[in-house]
């Protein structure tokens, strides 16, 4: 189910009623949370099956594999055997990801390498659709497996609980990637509807919808036009498109994450807040503490730290950073552009670490230039992320410095500027006046309700209501 | 939970009231002087042309109603819209015909918008305010079955329109005369290359249905329907692309004025602004030729 679709508008209220109705039934029948939990599991699988029924088997397969291997690890405490089990389990877990997402990339890269040494062997390609959310739920399940291996979390014995952990519908398509210690205890506990959590859920849902429909999809119109043939447009148009894309991808992914957070809260679950106003970061290192927080946490926990993190000397630290962002790049997609994008981020963080500017800024006057500098680096990296090849990325960046009449589609620009102003003002207020704004809104009900009404009407009046897909769904 | 539901319902009531108030945007429509919304409003509520021109941008920028009026001694209106085809044409014809019967309908053919599946087709959202008053509900529902629910909301009806209406009212800019929007400039040969053969497009059965309904509607009004094809700068575009519409036209005995590779235009950069669009000079020459041909057809019938 796409959150910005018409289906979500009528289906989610139904899910809400059925789920809490089942929860009430569970309590009255003395069966704790069982019925509600089964209902949520059935809904999660049904929504996934609605998109592609056969691919539900992949979801189930990964769930069964990690569940079984976690139990095996628990039963085999000897280090040597445990190590074999975890590696077999991990390989089997990521196998569908490798086949569906990276097979073509690997065979084509292999064929290119062979061609380079004079052996012409065309790569047989697969024309399969990548299962939705595969990267997200594979990583979530894999994270659980490693947690069991490191004894950070005990293996889950209840299979339906574990199935829900992997397939929980608000987060299955685009994350956030939850940890077992966060979500599994919530699945097990007997929940009661909590008013404050419900209201917070609606707020996140509304803000997420605004970010997606009003900001991201509006900016996307200009970005798609210019990037469909970037060299045909002037340098200034390309610069504007690159800035718009930075905000488009923010609105798109943060929008999805906030909606997922809101939906989860409305169902009584707290999941990780995946975004924290990333464009107010004062360094690339700080940016990654605010952007796709759950992925950063996953990469730090299961790649960076096991490699030694920053404990094995300066050079090894730099290597670990680069390796982590290599994995981050390849996770995003099977293309050299994503690897290059990861490399830019990794290198920027190494440079920041070398110069000692990776920590939050102390002096206030330094904050604006550092925010701008960080945005500049991130913005350039997004150019490579967006375009089909590294060569195209360099061509566009060279093209930034050419003159010409800017492409100004006033309709798209006016909507975009409106959305950007709202988002920048709101993010600024919550970044720098957080307690003041909370206490102000807490005291003035009318203003709070007016804000909700403004956002809801803005979505209806200014949003792109064509259920455009979320960018990160394809990752 | 009870407080939560009550407050949620209260918010929905507030939202419904606000949505109702948003319906007031329609009162601004009469102040529009230009823009797509202003043009659609003029067509749906004001003009009574004897000659109605329908089609895509190749209609909007290629037919000068003043020339048609002078040549045929009838009021003409250019109802062509950029990126539009059958659905829009049908909606506009229903709007105009609700108060006036055009005598001649000139329909510029652009198969990609008229009968083929195409993601680039613009939405017909400019017609949403007229969906109930001109019985266009069926058209909207056929395009998307959820439309009947969405159209209950004024916010949806006026979605993406406020930022188009307000600047137009403030500037008072008039960008069309009787619907015609001339294009100025000439074709820069170095910017374009001949496009190859059009790929095989899949037929959109709904578009075909409405294309046939458009023909039936014209017959029902007793109007002379004429299909036209404007010139292209390059002569590489194959007539195969038009085969399917030709078949439909032949079945119903609709005359086609095909100027796709007219040597008076094709290859002359001074008459084009880009390979598919005539400039104002080209449009005036083309309209003069079409006026004579339409006159002949009318006299022969």
Boltz contact constraints between the chains, C-beta under 6 A:
constraints:
  - contact:
      token1: [A, 6]
      token2: [B, 146]
      max_distance: 6.0
  - contact:
      token1: [A, 193]
      token2: [B, 1]
      max_distance: 6.0
  - contact:
      token1: [A, 195]
      token2: [B, 4]
      max_distance: 6.0
  - contact:
      token1: [A, 198]
      token2: [B, 4]
      max_distance: 6.0
  - contact:
      token1: [A, 411]
      token2: [B, 164]
      max_distance: 6.0
  - contact:
      token1: [A, 414]
      token2: [B, 163]
      max_distance: 6.0
  - contact:
      token1: [A, 415]
      token2: [B, 163]
      max_distance: 6.0
  - contact:
      token1: [A, 457]
      token2: [B, 18]
      max_distance: 6.0
  - contact:
      token1: [A, 457]
      token2: [B, 155]
      max_distance: 6.0
  - contact:
      token1: [A, 460]
      token2: [B, 155]
      max_distance: 6.0
  - contact:
      token1: [A, 461]
      token2: [B, 155]
      max_distance: 6.0
  - contact:
      token1: [A, 461]
      token2: [B, 159]
      max_distance: 6.0
  - contact:
      token1: [A, 465]
      token2: [B, 159]
      max_distance: 6.0
